[in-house]
Amino acid sequence: MTSRISTLDVRQGLGDILNKVVLRHDEFVIERKGKPLAALIPMDKLDSLNKVARRHALEFLDQQMGGTALSDDEAMKVAVDAQHKSRTSNKASDKS
């Protein structure tokens, strides 16, 4: 289960919160004024999420390329370009 905590709680009890994440595999959503800002999750969960995201991205690219496999360098370039476009788009929408 994911618990919601305030930024003040994080500042006051970071050590205890990190122990709960590491030892009990608790998850926390950090909020400021009720708005979610970030999450604290165990590293093994982050690794799993990244693996799933990579697998999904590779399957998507494979479909888009008509079954033509990309080299590691080509796949990395596509990923970096997509990341850059996403960040640029997010910055533009944050300003509006």
Residue frames as a rotation matrix with the C-alpha (Angstrom) as fourth column:
MET 1
0.578 0.816 0.000 0.00
0.816 -0.578 0.000 0.00
0.000 0.000 -1.000 0.00
THR 2
-0.386 -0.675 0.629 1.18
0.656 -0.680 -0.328 3.52
0.649 0.286 0.705 -0.78
SER 3
0.202 0.379 -0.903 1.03
0.910 -0.414 0.030 6.09
-0.363 -0.828 -0.428 2.01
ARG 4
0.388 -0.033 0.921 0.74
0.488 -0.840 -0.236 9.81
0.782 0.541 -0.310 1.46
ILE 5
0.208 -0.394 -0.895 3.07
0.920 -0.233 0.316 12.06
-0.333 -0.889 0.314 3.45
SER 6
0.988 0.154 -0.014 3.77
0.145 -0.954 -0.261 15.78
-0.054 0.256 -0.965 3.49
THR 7
0.357 -0.902 0.242 7.06
0.186 -0.185 -0.965 17.42
0.915 0.389 0.102 2.67
LEU 8
0.211 -0.233 0.949 7.20
-0.860 -0.507 0.067 18.51
0.466 -0.830 -0.307 6.31
ASP 9
0.864 0.140 0.484 6.94
-0.377 0.817 0.437 14.86
-0.334 -0.560 0.758 7.43
VAL 10
0.785 -0.618 0.042 9.77
0.458 0.533 -0.712 13.99
0.418 0.578 0.701 5.06
ARG 11
0.160 -0.753 0.638 12.00
-0.275 -0.655 -0.704 16.75
0.948 -0.063 -0.311 6.42
GLN 12
0.250 0.007 0.968 11.31
-0.953 -0.172 0.248 15.73
0.169 -0.985 -0.036 10.00
GLY 13
0.377 -0.008 0.926 11.63
-0.522 0.824 0.219 11.98
-0.765 -0.566 0.306 9.59
LEU 14
0.420 -0.214 -0.882 13.62
-0.883 0.127 -0.452 11.15
0.209 0.968 -0.136 6.47
GLY 15
-0.653 -0.757 0.028 15.73
-0.738 0.628 -0.246 8.47
0.169 -0.182 -0.969 8.20
ASP 16
-0.497 0.554 0.668 12.69
-0.265 0.636 -0.725 6.62
-0.826 -0.537 -0.169 9.53
ILE 17
0.549 0.737 -0.394 10.88
-0.579 -0.005 -0.815 6.91
-0.603 0.676 0.424 6.21
LEU 18
0.079 -0.607 -0.790 13.87
-0.934 0.233 -0.272 5.53
0.350 0.759 -0.549 4.30
ASN 19
-0.828 -0.350 0.439 14.11
-0.515 0.785 -0.345 2.61
-0.224 -0.511 -0.830 6.73
LYS 20
-0.001 0.914 0.405 10.44
-0.280 0.388 -0.878 1.81
-0.960 -0.114 0.256 6.08
VAL 21
0.613 0.178 -0.769 11.07
-0.776 -0.045 -0.629 1.90
-0.146 0.983 0.111 2.34
VAL 22
-0.236 -0.842 -0.485 14.20
-0.860 0.413 -0.299 -0.27
0.452 0.347 -0.822 2.50
LEU 23
-0.909 -0.259 0.327 13.25
-0.406 0.734 -0.545 -2.74
-0.099 -0.628 -0.772 5.23
ARG 24
-0.397 0.846 0.356 9.47
0.061 0.411 -0.910 -3.03
-0.916 -0.340 -0.214 4.91
HIS 25
-0.826 0.005 0.564 9.15
0.562 0.075 0.824 -2.13
-0.038 0.997 -0.065 1.21
ASP 26
0.156 0.846 -0.510 6.69
0.636 -0.481 -0.604 0.64
-0.756 -0.230 -0.613 2.07
GLU 27
-0.458 -0.203 0.865 5.93
0.830 -0.447 0.335 3.21
0.319 0.871 0.373 -0.61
PHE 28
-0.096 0.365 -0.926 5.23
0.625 -0.702 -0.341 6.89
-0.775 -0.612 -0.161 -0.08
VAL 29
0.126 0.162 0.979 3.80
0.821 -0.571 -0.011 9.68
0.557 0.805 -0.205 -2.20
ILE 30
-0.555 -0.395 -0.732 5.21
0.736 -0.644 -0.210 13.00
-0.389 -0.655 0.648 -1.03
GLU 31
0.242 0.765 0.596 2.74
0.883 -0.428 0.191 15.86
0.402 0.480 -0.780 -1.17
ARG 32
-0.893 -0.324 -0.312 2.87
0.421 -0.847 -0.325 19.61
-0.159 -0.422 0.893 -0.75
LYS 33
-0.645 0.729 -0.231 -0.46
-0.612 -0.673 -0.416 21.28
-0.459 -0.127 0.879 0.02
GLY 34
0.190 0.776 0.601 -2.21
-0.261 0.630 -0.731 18.06
-0.946 -0.018 0.323 -0.98
LYS 35
0.778 0.031 -0.627 -0.55
-0.628 0.001 -0.778 17.95
-0.023 1.000 0.020 -4.41
PRO 36
0.780 -0.505 0.369 1.61
0.391 0.854 0.343 14.88
-0.489 -0.123 0.864 -5.21
LEU 37
0.634 -0.636 -0.440 5.21
-0.715 -0.699 -0.019 15.85
-0.295 0.326 -0.898 -5.97
ALA 38
-0.272 -0.808 -0.523 7.30
-0.831 0.471 -0.296 12.69
0.485 0.354 -0.800 -5.86
ALA 39
0.859 0.500 -0.110 7.37
-0.392 0.781 0.485 9.09
0.329 -0.373 0.868 -4.70
LEU 40
-0.269 -0.877 0.397 9.70
-0.961 0.273 -0.047 7.03
-0.067 -0.395 -0.916 -2.55
ILE 41
0.861 0.485 -0.154 9.80
-0.500 0.862 -0.085 3.37
0.092 0.150 0.984 -3.57
PRO 42
0.451 -0.720 0.528 12.25
-0.065 0.563 0.824 0.52
-0.890 -0.406 0.207 -2.99
MET 43
-0.249 -0.679 -0.691 15.03
-0.787 -0.274 0.553 0.25
-0.564 0.682 -0.466 -5.56
ASP 44
-0.837 -0.055 0.545 13.97
0.173 0.918 0.358 -3.26
-0.520 0.393 -0.758 -6.62
LYS 45
0.213 0.965 0.151 10.55
0.626 -0.016 -0.780 -1.89
-0.750 0.260 -0.608 -7.57
LEU 46
0.444 -0.132 -0.886 12.14
-0.503 -0.855 -0.125 0.97
-0.741 0.501 -0.446 -9.53
ASP 47
-0.670 -0.740 -0.056 14.37
-0.510 0.404 0.760 -1.55
-0.540 0.538 -0.648 -11.34
SER 48
-0.528 0.558 0.640 11.30
0.594 0.781 -0.191 -3.67
-0.607 0.279 -0.744 -12.20
LEU 49
0.530 0.754 -0.388 9.39
0.270 -0.583 -0.766 -0.64
-0.804 0.301 -0.512 -13.48
ASN 50
0.072 -0.599 -0.797 12.34
-0.744 -0.564 0.357 0.37
-0.664 0.568 -0.487 -15.63
LYS 51
-0.839 -0.377 0.393 12.64
-0.087 0.805 0.587 -3.15
-0.538 0.458 -0.708 -17.08
VAL 52
-0.069 0.905 0.421 8.93
0.733 0.332 -0.594 -3.21
-0.677 0.267 -0.686 -17.96
ALA 53
0.595 0.267 -0.758 9.18
-0.160 -0.885 -0.438 0.25
-0.787 0.382 -0.484 -19.53
ARG 54
-0.369 -0.816 -0.445 12.21
-0.703 -0.068 0.708 -0.77
-0.608 0.574 -0.549 -21.60
ARG 55
-0.749 0.139 0.647 10.52
0.350 0.913 0.208 -3.99
-0.562 0.383 -0.733 -22.73
HIS 56
0.325 0.946 0.014 7.39
0.597 -0.194 -0.779 -2.08
-0.734 0.261 -0.627 -23.72
ALA 57
0.399 -0.249 -0.882 9.43
-0.513 -0.858 0.010 0.56
-0.760 0.448 -0.471 -25.56
LEU 58
-0.696 -0.717 -0.022 11.37
-0.452 0.414 0.790 -2.09
-0.558 0.560 -0.612 -27.47
GLU 59
-0.441 0.631 0.638 8.15
0.673 0.703 -0.230 -3.90
-0.594 0.328 -0.735 -28.44
PHE 60
0.578 0.667 -0.470 6.66
0.240 -0.689 -0.684 -0.60
-0.780 0.282 -0.558 -29.61
LEU 61
0.023 -0.665 -0.747 9.76
-0.727 -0.524 0.444 0.26
-0.686 0.532 -0.496 -31.63
ASP 62
-0.805 -0.306 0.508 9.79
0.026 0.837 0.546 -3.21
-0.593 0.453 -0.666 -33.15
GLN 63
0.059 0.916 0.398 6.18
0.764 0.215 -0.608 -2.76
-0.643 0.340 -0.687 -34.26
GLN 64
0.642 0.181 -0.745 6.90
-0.143 -0.926 -0.349 0.71
-0.753 0.330 -0.569 -35.65
MET 65
-0.238 -0.846 -0.478 9.93
-0.780 -0.126 0.612 -0.55
-0.578 0.519 -0.630 -37.56
GLY 66
0.533 0.552 -0.641 7.95
-0.833 0.474 -0.285 -3.41
0.147 0.686 0.712 -39.10
GLY 67
0.984 -0.133 0.117 9.96
0.089 0.941 0.325 -6.08
-0.153 -0.310 0.938 -37.32
THR 68
0.421 -0.889 0.182 13.32
0.229 -0.090 -0.969 -4.56
0.878 0.450 0.166 -38.27
ALA 69
0.620 -0.228 -0.751 15.51
0.784 0.132 0.607 -4.78
-0.040 -0.965 0.261 -35.19
LEU 70
0.825 -0.384 0.415 17.34
-0.301 -0.919 -0.252 -1.67
0.479 0.083 -0.874 -34.08
SER 71
-0.092 -0.904 -0.417 20.93
0.462 0.332 -0.822 -1.78
0.882 -0.268 0.387 -32.95
ASP 72
0.125 0.076 -0.989 21.60
0.988 -0.100 0.117 -0.75
-0.090 -0.992 -0.087 -29.35
ASP 73
-0.798 -0.499 -0.338 22.98
0.460 -0.867 0.194 2.59
-0.389 -0.001 0.921 -30.58
GLU 74
-0.742 0.588 0.320 19.92
0.067 -0.410 0.909 3.25
0.666 0.697 0.265 -32.74
ALA 75
0.178 0.838 -0.516 17.55
0.705 0.258 0.661 2.33
0.687 -0.481 -0.545 -29.92
MET 76
-0.172 -0.325 -0.930 19.44
0.913 -0.407 -0.027 4.59
-0.369 -0.854 0.367 -27.51
LYS 77
-0.979 -0.190 0.077 19.26
0.205 -0.872 0.444 7.50
-0.017 0.450 0.893 -29.98
VAL 78
-0.327 0.935 0.138 15.50
0.215 -0.068 0.974 7.05
0.920 0.348 -0.179 -30.38
ALA 79
0.263 0.417 -0.870 15.09
0.908 0.199 0.370 6.89
0.327 -0.887 -0.326 -26.59
VAL 80
-0.523 -0.537 -0.662 17.19
0.719 -0.695 -0.003 10.01
-0.459 -0.477 0.750 -25.97
ASP 81
-0.918 0.235 0.319 15.32
0.072 -0.694 0.717 11.92
0.390 0.681 0.620 -28.69
ALA 82
0.011 0.983 -0.183 11.97
0.434 0.160 0.886 10.90
0.901 -0.089 -0.425 -27.19
GLN 83
0.094 -0.049 -0.994 13.13
0.992 -0.081 0.098 11.89
-0.085 -0.995 0.041 -23.72
HIS 84
-0.855 -0.468 -0.222 14.30
0.438 -0.882 0.171 15.28
-0.276 0.049 0.960 -24.97
LYS 85
-0.667 0.673 0.319 11.00
0.036 -0.398 0.917 15.90
0.744 0.623 0.242 -26.80
SER 86
0.201 0.758 -0.621 9.03
0.730 0.307 0.611 14.88
0.653 -0.576 -0.491 -23.72
ARG 87
-0.188 -0.354 -0.916 10.99
0.910 -0.413 -0.027 17.22
-0.369 -0.839 0.400 -21.45
THR 88
-0.982 -0.168 0.087 10.72
0.189 -0.872 0.451 20.09
0.000 0.460 0.888 -23.92
SER 89
-0.344 0.933 0.104 6.97
0.194 -0.038 0.980 19.51
0.919 0.358 -0.168 -24.23
ASN 90
0.232 0.407 -0.883 6.56
0.923 0.194 0.332 19.35
0.306 -0.893 -0.331 -20.44
LYS 91
-0.608 -0.512 -0.607 8.48
0.673 -0.738 -0.051 22.62
-0.422 -0.439 0.793 -19.95
ALA 92
-0.907 0.305 0.291 6.31
0.010 -0.675 0.738 24.35
0.421 0.672 0.609 -22.56
SER 93
0.017 0.978 -0.207 3.09
0.362 0.187 0.913 23.12
0.932 -0.091 -0.351 -20.92
ASP 94
-0.041 -0.095 -0.995 4.36
0.999 -0.028 -0.038 24.15
-0.025 -0.995 0.096 -17.45
LYS 95
-0.903 -0.381 -0.197 4.82
0.374 -0.925 0.076 27.74
-0.211 -0.005 0.977 -18.68
SER 96
-0.665 0.698 0.265 1.24
-0.060 -0.404 0.913 28.00
0.744 0.591 0.311 -19.95
